[in-house]
């Protein structure tokens, strides 16, 4: 690419719209000596300012500079983190994907390090919703990030996760904008992940590679027995890339990359299963098991064989695994994960000279996974296909540039049980009241209110998704004197075909309320709480979005740059193609709310059930000030407001209102009383519907938004950048769910105290089950000190290191109900008690990476021609490191309800007891002081706050050593050895947070990966 510009009368010139990469700059003027810079590196979204002083021709024939490394950004660009292609080629990356790059930045929080791989969002969108793929950034939720690929939206609106993960070898540069992006960025209020793919070059170049792992090279899992064989871990990542100029064309270039993955991984998941005595009904040495018909203990603490439920016995004998190791946990599952993945990205660029540049790219991920879980009967079948097509045109003149982009995304997911279509276990067991559609085959979810697990199929499956996004974007900028003006607009259409049969095989909870032991209740076949969905929850959701912005960058003086802009965002409420959404209309209060169907045009509800927000204007402002004449010191500050539309899952729940969600609760045990719920008939059959529960959205909900602000000093010297700054974020009108129709009667303006009685009869509307209402009333606040040191790739060396000291507070973690991150409020009448640390709050975090071509041997600085030159030539070392505090955890009862309010109760704090234990007293069995918690008195709330349980910190260091061999002038061979978790530090998982789980409360049973070794060969030409 070759571009010429003529300076203005003030001697200023601007070249905009350049793709990131390396350039040569030459400046000429009559009567002056030419000025040349042989290498100028331009990063994603970087605005590089060069002060060039020409000398008279009589004083010099030419001024030549080998390289410009200007780390200080003298414009009010957003705070961010960059990784360019030389670093990508060298850094040890365990996952080799975009998400792994994001967590190298100071603001993004990895939550998967201790084996915590799935939260409530993961269940909504498997694979793309994994916590490892969606890091929270600077106090914002994981569903508030925006992903861009070559300037085109790469974000799926279901949970705002990434669509296409391009092959690492196809990436030219990665940038995570963490705070105060300019007005041309919107859509979400979290981080902006901006990826640019590689283009072809004048010369043909490429390579092939293979990355190999085997369990023989790895350390032993922390929980594994010293005598047991290591679980199988066989992984191959292979592929190649090829780029260059298309023959017979001087200005047409191509680049293509392919990466394949084959993984066979034996999981080591520890859990507790009933031992031989318990399986036969003998509870000696555990709980005193009682006969629910008499209220008296069974003789010899053993349930007679004649009383054991036949269905429970079949489940135990045919499906439940035997203990295979001593102590707790007593069962180590090694069900393998079988993964396959093919990723392709191909791009063509055309430099038309007179008509600008054009590009077209197609990228695809085809992923296949058969994944097991410690509590699942068989692996689940997961199929993911993600595709993107992007087309762009950049056209410019001497004083303006216009960029146009068209994009199309498609994300298809199918996640089904291994037993789907093949094993109708519900029918064979004789469990009544469960849909026996072949896609729904499998086992119900058997949940024990204890530390024991019963074999089940995943209750969240089957799930299918097909989402399409169409987008058009146009950006224009021009320079007028001291002003650089920008304007742009975009339009977007999203469609989602989605089906999630949550609990369609039944969710059966055994509380111990009948026999005094949850497993005893299971053996007797008496569940305490049951839930099921009935019907076909297929939905076809639609949403349109539009945005426009203007921005002015004003160079007030040579040292001061001011930026001001405003962005307008519109995101329509989701609609359903066939009007299958139903919203709850509370205008009938104090009478029972009624369901209103989409398109009904009732006076109390918008036609689309939720009114659109048409006044979402978002101002942005920033400055960059150089107090000294040199470019070495800059102060930058910025403020911006960013709207974040809610994820599609919230609207999908309105479709579920047309599907029956039924929950039945067994009355308390009584002497001589026949149980109402049994394993054979786990749902009330005397009534045709049970007690249905529904979802509702505030029809006048406001758009969630985030305010971001920052201020930072940057100092650059000798190619290094040092930065010290403050970053703040405030979230307003964030979504949360409320649990209505409880004994509190909050929805009709009451706040009744906890009291005795049957919960169903105490509800506001006894003919209904729980009502989930989505509201936009949650808030968050984040403050941080961020320190950063960086050297961009130059002379064979780069490094980045950052330290963040922060605090993130909120009163709700997310819109989707979950077990760790989003369980809802204890007291819906006093939401102020929910304010506490965010589930992703990490007070202190240090992260670093480096890459260094050792200056030894041929073509390097030292030892160019010695006896050991062949041995020391071509070596590169690189590494990454991370240390961070643990995230706080919420303590709540899983099924125990001392307040009798049908809400997630929390325990009491024991006066005088510290929750945290000294480091020397922590153990896997008790990570925090469980004695600091006690059960509340009957019909009272616990006084423990939200998210106050400490969890282990993380320390992960990885290292790589590479040796390059020049086979000839054009062909090279690189061998690399990578060591992930180099020091084999056990990154322990989060401890059990449910006090009613007995010994599991405070115990840790998961851990992150041990040290793993990866070997690779790469042939390049």
N, C-alpha and C positions, 0 to 999 in steps of 0.2 A: 504494500500500500504506500502510495506516495501522494502527499498533500502539500500544496503551496498556499501561503497566506501573505498578505501585504499588511504591514503595520499601519495603525492609524496615525493621525497627525501628532498624537501625544506619544507615539512610539510604542504603543501597546498592540499586541496581537493575541488572538485566542483561537485554539484549535479544539473543537469539541466533537464529541461522538466517537472518539477513538476507542477501539477495543483494548483491553489490557494486554501488555506485552512489552517488548523491548524495541526502542526506536533510535534512529540517528537523526540529530537535529543540526541543521546548517542555517546560519543567518548571514545575509549579504546585504551590503549597501554600497552605493557608488562612493568612491574615494576612501572607503574603509576596508580594513583587512577582514577576510572571512572569519567567521567564528563557528567551530564545529564541535559537537559533543558526540562521541562515537557510540555511547550507550546511555540511553535514558529509559529507566524502568517505570512503567505506568501501571498502577494497580486498579482493581475494581473500585469505581466511584471515587477515585482519587482526583483531586484538583491540584495539579503541580504548578507552582509559581516559580519562574526563573527570571532573575534580574541579570540581563546580559548587557555588558558595556563593550562597544566596539572601539577598536583602536584605528587611528589613521593608517592608511596604507603605507605611508612613509616610515611608520614606526615598526610595523610588523607585516609579514606576508600573510600570516594566518595564525589564528589562535586555536589550538586543538586541546580538547579535554577528553580523557579516556572514558570517564564514567561520572555520572551524577547520582549521588545517593543523598536525597533530601528527606530525612525522616519527619521533620516538622511540617505539619500541614498549616499553611498560612491562610486558609479559608475556613469558614464556619461549617465544615463538613461534619457529619455525625460521628459519634464515638463508635469505634468498631475494632474488629480483629481480622487480620488478613493471613491467608496462607497461599503462597504462589506455587507454581509448578515445580521449581527446584526443591522446595521443601516437601511437597507431596511425594516426590520421587525418593526422598531419603528418610522421612519420619517413620517410625514403627507404628502402624495403625492396625490394631487388632481386628477391627471390623471392615476397614477399607471402605467407609461410606461417609456421606455428608454429615450425619449426626455425630460420628466420631470426631470430625473436625470441629464441630460447634462447641463441644465441651472442652476444647483446648483454650477457649476464650475466658476472660475473667468473669463475665456476667452469667454464663450458662451453667446450670447445675446438673451434673449426671446423678441419677438416682438409682441406677441399676447395679452399682458396684458391689453391693452385698448380696446379690442374688434376687433383688426386688425387681422383677421383670414385667409385672403386669399390674395395672390398677383398673379403676372403673372405665377409663377411656379405652384401654386395651380390649376390654370385652365388647365395646361398641364397634371398634374397627381393628380386628386382629392384624398383626404384623405392623401396619403403619401406625397403629395407636400405641405401640409398646413404649414404655417409659424411656428405653434407650434411644428411641428415635425422636423424642419430644422433650427436650430439656426446658424447664422454666428459665426465663431470662430476666434478670434485674427485677425480681418481685412480681412478675406477671405469670399467669397460669400457663401450663404447657400447651393449652389449646389456643393461645394467643400469638403464636408465631406466624410469620409469613415466609413462604419459600418461593424464590424466583430462580428461573433457569433461562439464561440469555435474555433477561428482561421480560420474560413471560411468566405469568402466575403459575406456580408449580405446587399449589396448595389445594387439598381436597376439603370441601366445605362441610363434610360430615363431622369431622373432629379437628379440622384445620391442621392436618398432618401433611407431610411431604407426599407427593404422588410418585415421581420418578427419581430414583437414586441413580444418577449416571455413573458409569464406570469411572473409578478414580483416575485412570489414565486418559480419560476424555476431558478432565477438568483443567482449564488454564489457570483459574484463580478462584478462590473461595473467600467470601467476606461475610462476616456476621456483624450487622449494624445493631448495636445494643442499646443506644439511647439517642433520642432526639434526631431522628431521620428528617430529611428535608420534605417539602410539601409534595414532591412527586412520589412519595411512598405513603401507602395507606393500608387499608383492608384489615389490619390488626394492630394491637397496641403492644405486642411483645417484641421479640427480636426479628430482624429481617435477614434471612439467609439468602445471600445473593451469589449465585454461581454462574460463571462464564465458562463455556466449553472451548476447547482448543480448535484452532483453524489450521489448515494446511500451509505449507511454506513453499518457497521456490524449489527447494530440493526435496526429492523423495526421501522420507525417513520413516522409521517404524521399529517394531520390535515384537518379540513374543516372550512370554514369561510363564512361570509356574511357581506358586507358593504352596508349600507342603507342610502338614502337621501330622504328628503321630503321638499317641499316648506314651510311647516308650521314651520320648524326650521330655515329657512333662513331669512335674512334681505330683505327689499324691494329694488327692482331695483332703481337705482338713478333717472332714467327718469320716473318711474311709478308714476301715480297719487296716492295720499294718500288714496283715497277712492276706487280705483280699486282693485279687487282681485289680489293676486299674481299669476303670470303665473305658470302653473303646472310644477313641477320638481320632478319626481319620478325616482329614480335610485337604482338599485340593482346590486352589483358586488358580485358574489358568486363563490365558487369553493373549491378546495382542492389540497393537494399534498400527495404523498406516496412514500417512498423510503426505501431501505434496501437491504439485501443480498438475492439473489434468492435461494430458498430452494434447498437442495441437492448439492449446489455448494459453495465452500469456497472462490472463487475468482471472482464470477460473481455478479454484483450489478446493481440495477435499480433505477431510479427516474422518476416520472411522476407528472405533474401538469396540472390542468385545471382551467380556469377562464372564467366565463360567465358574460355578461353585458346586462341588460335591462334598457333602458332609455326612458322616456317620458318627454320631456322638452319643455315647452311653451316659445318661444322666445319673447323678448321684444325689437323689433327693431323700432326705431323712424324714421319717414320720413315725407315728406310733400306731400299731395295730393290736387288736386283742390277742393276748397270749392263749396258750392251749387251755388253761383253766377257765378263763373268761369265755372262750368260745363255747364251752360246754355249760355255761351258766354258773360257774363256781367263782364267787367274788371274795373268797377268803383273803384277808390282808388288804383289801381295798375298801370300798364303801359297804355299809350295811344295806343290803338290798331287801326291800319290803314287798310284801304281797299287796298290790293295789286293791284287792277285793276285801282284805281284812284290815289293812293298815299295820300288820304285824310283820316282823322280820321273817324271811324264809328260814327254815331249819338249816343249820350248818352253813348259813349265808350262801345257799345254793338254790337256784331256780330249778324246780323239778322238770325233768325232761318232758313230761306230758304238758307242761305249761309253755314250753318254748314254741314260739310262732313258727309255722312251717315255712312261710316266705322268708323270714329272717334266717332260718337255718339253711335254706337253699342259697341265699346270698353269701352267708358265711362259708359254707362248704365248697361252693362252686366258683366264687369270684374273689373272696377276700384272701389276700396272701398271708402266709405264715410269717411270723417274726424270723428274721435271718441274722440278727446280731444281738448281743447282750445289752442290757441297760436301756436307757432312754436317750434318743429314740431307738426303737428296737427293729425298725424296718428300713432298709436302704434300697430304694427303687433304682434300677438301672435301665429302665425302658429307654431305648435309644431315640434320638432325634435323627430323622433322615431328611436332609435338606438338599434341594437342587435349585440352582438359580442361573439363568442366562440373561445377561445385560448387554445391550447393544446401543451404541449411539453413533450416528453418522451425520456429517455436516458438510455442506457445500457453500463456498463463498465466492462471490463474483464482484470484482472491483471493476466497475464500468468506466471509471475515469470521469467521464462527463456527466453521468447520471447517478453518481454515488455508489454505494456498496449494497449488495443484497446477500442474504444468507437464508438457507433453509436447513432445518435439522429434524431428524426423527430419532427418538429414544424409546427404548422398551425395556422393562423388567418382566421376566417370566419366572415366577418363584413357586416352588413346590415344597411342602413341608408335611411330614408325618411326625407329629410331636407328641410325646408322652408327658404325663404329669404324675407326680407321686400319688395322687388320689383319684386318678382316672382309670377306668377299666382298660381302655385301649387308646392308642394314639388317635389324635384328631387329624383329619385330612384338611389341609389348608392350601388353597390355590390363590395366588395373587398375580394379576397381570396389570401392569401400569404402563401407559403409553403417553407420549407427548409429541405433537407436531408444532414446530415454531417456524415462522417466516418473518423476516425483518428487512427493512429498507432504511438506510441512512443516507441522507442527501444534504449537502452543505454548500455554502458559498463563503466568501471572505468574512462575512459578519453574522451568519446565522447557520443553524443546523436543525434538521428535522429527522426524528426517528419514529418509524412506524413498525408496530409488531402485531402479528396475529398468532394466537395460540389455541391449541386444543389439547385437553387432557382427558384421559379415560382411565379410571381405576375400577377394576373388577376383583371382587373377593368372594370366595366360597369357602366357608369353614363349617364342616359337618363332622359328626361323630363317626368313628371308625365302624360303628355298628349300623349306621344308617343304611337302609335298603337291604340289610342282610340278617340282622339278629333282633328279632322282636322279643326281647327279654321281658318287657312288661306283660305281654300276652302270655308268655310261658309261665311267668311267676303267678299270674292270676291277680294282678293289681288292677282294680277297677277305677274307672273315671278318668283314664288318660288316653289322649289321642294316639291311635295306632296307625297313623299315616306312615308309610315306609321311610320317608325322609326323617321321621321322628323316632325311629327304632333306637333302643338302648335301655339303660337303667335310669331310674329316677335319681335325684340327688338325695342321699341319705346323710343328714347333718346331725352330728352329736354335739351336745353342749358339754364337751369334755375335750381331753387331749387326744382322743382316739379318732381314727379315720376309717370310714367304711367305703369300700369300692363303689364308685359312681361314674356315670357319664357326665360330661360337662353340661351343667344346667343352662348355659347360655346359648347352646347350639340346638338346631342348625341356624346359621346366619349367612345371608347372601347380600351382596352389594354390587351395584354397577352405577358409577357416577361419571358424568360428562361435564366438562367446563369449556365454554367457548369464550374467548376474550379478544378484544381489539384495543390497542393502546397507541396513542400518538403523543409525542413529546416534541416541543419546539423551543429553541432558545436563540437569543441574539444578544449582541453587545452594542450598547449605545453610550459612548463616552465612558463614564465610570460605572454605568449600570449594566449588569448582565441579567436580562429578563428571561424568564422561563414560563411556559404554560403547557398544559397538557390535558388530555381527557382519556377516559377508558370506559368500556362497556363490557358487561360480563353476563353470561347466562349459565346457570348450573341446574342440572337435573340429576336426581338420585332415585334409583330403583332399589329398595331396601326391604329386607325381611329379617327379623330377629325374633325367633320363637323362645323367648326367655321363659324358663320353667315349664315348657310345654310337656315335659315328661314328669312333672311334679317335683316339688321341693319340700321334702319331709324332714322336719326338725324334731329331734328327740331331746327333751329338756331335762329328764330325770324327775319330773314332777309327779310321777306315778310310783316308781320303784325306789326313788332316792338315788338313782344312777342313770345317766343318759343311755349307756350301753345296755343296762338292764331293761329300760323302756323299749329299746330296739329289739332285744331278744323276746320280749313279751308282745312285740308288734303293736305298741301304743305310741304313736307320734303325738307331740304336744301342739305343734303348729304345722299346718300344711298350706301349700300355695300351688296354684296351677293357672295356666292360661289356656283358653279354649278359642279356637278360630284361626283364620288365615291372616296374619299381620303383614300382608304385602302392601307396600306404599310406593307411590310415584310422586316424589316431591319435586318442586320447581322453585327457583329463586332467580331474580334478576338484580344486577347491581350496576351502578354508574358512579363515576367520579370525575372531578375536574379540579384543576389547581392553577394558581399563578404564584410566581415568586420573583423577587428582585434581590439580587446581590449587588450591593452598593459599596464601592471602594471610596469611602469617605476621605481617607488620606492614604498615603503610601503604606501606613502601618495599621490602618483600621479598616476592616471589612465588616459590613453590617448586612444581615440577611433577614428578610421578612417575607412571609407568604401565607396563603390560606388555601385549604383544601376542602372540597365538599364531597361527602360520601353519602351514597344512598344504597341501602340494601333492603329490598322488599321483604316482607314477611314470607315465610315458606307457604306454599299452597300445595294441595294434592290434586293430581290430574283428574281423579274421579270423585272429588269432594268427600274423601273418606276420613277427613279429620273432624274430630268433635272436641269442643272446648267446654269447660265448666262455666256456667253462668251463675254468678253469685248474687245477681240482682234480686233473686227470690228470697234472700235472707230476711228473717230468721228461718224461713222454711228451707227445705232441702234444696241444694243447687240442682240445676237441670243441665243436661247435655244439649248443646246446640251444634248442629252440623254445619260444616262449611257451606257457604252459599245460601243459607237459610234466610238471610236478610231480616233478622229480627231487630227490633229497636234497641236492644240492650247489648248487641254484639256486632262488631264489624263483619262484613261479608266474608273476609278472609280470616276471621276469628281473632286476628291481631292487627291493630292499626299501624300503618307504616309511619316511620319517623322521617320527615322530609326537611328537617332543619339541622342536619349534622354538619356544621361548619367547624373546621379544625384549624386554628391559627398556628403558625410556626414562626420562630424568631431565633436568631443566633448572631454571634459576633466572633471575630478573631482579631486580636490586638497584639502587635509587636511593640513592646515598650522600648526596644533598642533598635538601632539601625540594622543590625545583623538579623539573619533569619533564625538564629539559634534559639531564641526564647519567644514563645507565643502563649498568650492566654486565650482560651476558647470557652465559650459558654453558649448554651442553647436551651430553648423551651419549646415544647410541642404538645399538642393534644391529638389523640389517636383513638378513633372509634373501632370497636371490636364486635362485629356481629356474632350472635350466639351460634353455636354449632347446630347442625341439622337434627341431631338426636333429640333435642328439646321438642322440636315440632313433630318428630316421628312418634313420640309418646302420645300425641293427640290422636294418631291413627290407632294406637293400642286401645283407645277408649271404645273403639268398635269391636275390640276383642275382649272377651271376658277374662279379667284377672280376679281370681277368687282366692281368698285366704280364710281358712277355718282355724279356730283356736279351740282346743278341747277344754271343757270346764275342769275345775280342780278335781283331783281324785277324791272319791268318797267311798266309805266302807260299803261294800255290796253294790256299788254303782257300776254298771256295764260301761266300758269306755265308749265314747261317742265316735272317736276316730281310731281306725285300725290300719294295719299295713294292707289288708285285703280291700278295705273300703276307707281310704284316707281322706275322702271328701264327703261332706254332708250330702246324703242322697235323699233326705226327706224334703229338702227344698230344691227347687229346680235350678237355682242360681247361686246358692251360697250368699256370700256378702261381697259384692263386686267393689273393686277399688278403681279410681279414675285419676287421670292427670289433667291439670289445668295450667294455662298460661295467662298471666295478667294481660287482658286485651289492649291495655294502653301502656305496655312496658316501654321503657326508654332504652336507647342504645347504650350498652356498656362502653365506657371510654377510660383511657389512661392519660394522665398528665405526666410527662417526662421532663426533667430538667437536669442540667449538669453544668459544672464549671471545672476547668482543669488547666494546669500549667504544663506546658511541654517544653523540654529543652533538648536540643540535638547537638551532638558533637562527635566528630570522627565516625560518622555513620550510625551512631547509637541514638536512640530516642528514650528519654526518661519523662514519665508523665505522673503527675499526682493530681487527683481530682475527686470531686464529690458527685455522686449520681443518685438521684431521687426519682421515685415513681409513685404515683397515687392512682389507684383504681377506684372508679365510681360507677354506680349502677351495675355492678357485677351481678351475674345471675346466681341464684341459689334456689334450693328447693325447700319448701315448707311442708310439714306433715300436718294435715288438717283432719278433722273428724276424729279427734282423740278425746279422751275424757276432760281435756282442758277447755273445750268449746271456744277456742281462740277466734275462729272465723266469724262468730256472731258477737264479737266484742267482749266476751267474758275471758277470765283467766282463773278458772276454777283450780283449787288446790288438789293435790293427789288425795285419793280416798279409796276405800275398799269397794269391792263389787266386781261383777263380771264386766270386762272391758267392753264387750259388744253392746251391752245395755247402757254403759256409761257414755258411749259416743254421742256426739251432737246429733247425728242422724243414725240411729241403730240399724236401719235397714241397709246401710252401706258399710263397706270396709274403709281402710285408710284412703285419704285423698292427698295426692301429691300436687302441690301448687308451686309453679315456677314464678319467681318474682325477681325484680332487678334492684334489690335493696342491699346487696353485699358491698363491702368496701375493703380496700387494702392500702397499705402504706409501706414504702421501702426506702431505706436510707443506707448509703454505703460510702466508705472511703476506698478508692481504687488506686493502687500503685502499679505502674507498669514500666518495664524496660524492654527494649526491642532493638534488634539490628536486622534490617531486611537483607535478603540474600545478596551478598557482594563478596568478591574475592574468596569464594568457597566457604563462606561462613554465614550462618544466620542464627538468631536466638530470640526467644520471647519468654518473658517471665512476668507474672502478675500476682499481686496479693490483694484480696478483697476482705474488708471488715464490714459486715453488713447486718441488718436486721429487717426481717420481713414479717409484718403483722397483717392479719385479715380476720374476718368473722365467718368465712365460708371458703372451702377449698375448691369447689367446683359445682357444676350444674348436674353432673351425673352421679347417682347414688353409688356408693362404694363401701369398702370395708376399712380402708386405712385413710384415704384422702378425703372422703366425702360421705359421712354417715348421717349428717343432719343434726339438728339442734336437740339438746336434752329438754329444754323448756322453751316451747314456741312462744310463750308469753313474755319472755325476757331474753331477747336475742343478744343483748349487750354482754351476757355471760359467755357468748361464743367467741368473743374477741380473744385472740391469742396468736402465738407464732404460727406462721404458715407451715404446712406440711413439708414444704421445700425450703424452709429457712435453714441456711448454713451460715453461722456467724463468721467463721474464718475459713478462707480458702486460698491455697497457693497452687498455681499451676505453671508449668514451664515446658518448653521444648527447645531443642537445638539441633543443628546439623553442621558438620565440619568436615570438609575435605582436607585430610591431613597433608600439610605442606612438605611431603617427603617423596623422593623418587623422581622419575622422569616427568619433565614438564612442571615440576613443583619447585618450591623455593630452596629446599635443602636436599642434600644427598642425591644430586642429580646423576652423578657418575661415580659410584663407589662399588665395592664388592657386594654390598648388600642392597644395592639399588633395586634389583628385581624383586626382592622380598618386601621392601617398604613402599613400593609404588602402588598407587591406585586405591589407597585405603580411605574410607569415609566412616565416621562414627556419628551416631545421632541418638536422640532419646527424648522421652517425655516423662514428666513427673507430676504427681498430684497429691496434695494433702488437704483434707477438708474435714470439718467437724461433722458430726452426725446430724441428721434431720430430726426434729421433734415428732413424737408419735401421740396419737389420741388414745386415751384409755376409756373404754366403754364396755358395757356388758353386751355379750352377743345375743343372748335370749333372756337372761334374768332381768326382771322388770320390777325392782323394789318399789318404785313410785306408782306402779300400776297405771302408767300413762301411755303405753304403747309407743314410747320414744326411746332412743338409745341412752339409757341411764348411765351416768358416770359414778364412780365410787367416791367415798369420802377420803379426805386427807387426815391422817392420824396426827394430832398435835405433837410437836416435838420430834417428829421423824423426818429426816431428810430423804428426798426421793432418790437423789444420785448417791451411788456408793463410791467410796475411795477406789482408785484404780486397782489396788491390791486385793480388794474384796469382790471385784466383779468376776463372774464366772458364766459359762454357757447356760447353766441352770438358773442363774439369777443375775441378770445384768444390772438391774436397778433394785432398789430396796422395796420389795413387795410388802414388807411390814408397814410401809408408809400409807397403805391403802386399806380401808375397811368397808364393809357393806353398809349402806345407809339403813337407817331404821325403816321399817315398813311404811309406805305411803309418804316418803320424803325423797327429795332430790339429793344426789351426791354433790358435794361442794368442790370436787376436783375441777380444775380448769381444763380447757381444751388444749391439746397438743403440748403436754408437759412431760411426757416420758422421754428420757434421754436414750439415744441410740449410738452405736459405735461409730467412731470416725473411720475415714478411709485413707489409705496410703497405697498408691500404685505408681511404680516406676517401671518404665520399659526402656529397653536399650537395643540398638541395632549396630552391627558392624558389617560393612560392605567392602568387597574387594573387586575392583574393576580390572579387566584384562583387555588390552587393545590387540585384537586379532590381526587387524591391518588398519590402514588409515580410515576406513569407513565402517568397520564392524568391531563391536565391543561385546564383551561378555561380563556380566556382573553376578557375583555370588553374594548372598546376604544371609546372615543369621540374626534373627530377631528374638528377643527375650521379653515376653510380656509378663508383668508382675515379677520383675527381675529378682527381687529379694524374697519372693514367695510369702509375702505378708498376707495373713488371713483377713480378708475384708469381710468381717462378720455381718450377717444380715440383721434386720430389725427384730427386736424381741417380741414375744407374744404380748398383745395389748389388751386381751380380754380377761378380766379378773375371774369370770365364771368358768374359765377353762382350766382351773385348778393349777397343777404343776406347770402347765404350759405358759402361765402368766409370768412374764419376765424372762422366759427361756429363749435362747437363740438356737434355731435349727436349720438355718441356711447360711451359706457363705459364698463369696464370689470365687471366680476361677483361681486355681493355684498358678504357679509359674508355668507358662506354656512357651514352647520353643517352635519357631517357624523358620524353615529354610527355603530359600528361593534362588532361582536362576533366571536371568533376563538376558536375552540376546538382542542387541540393538544395532541398527544400521542407519 
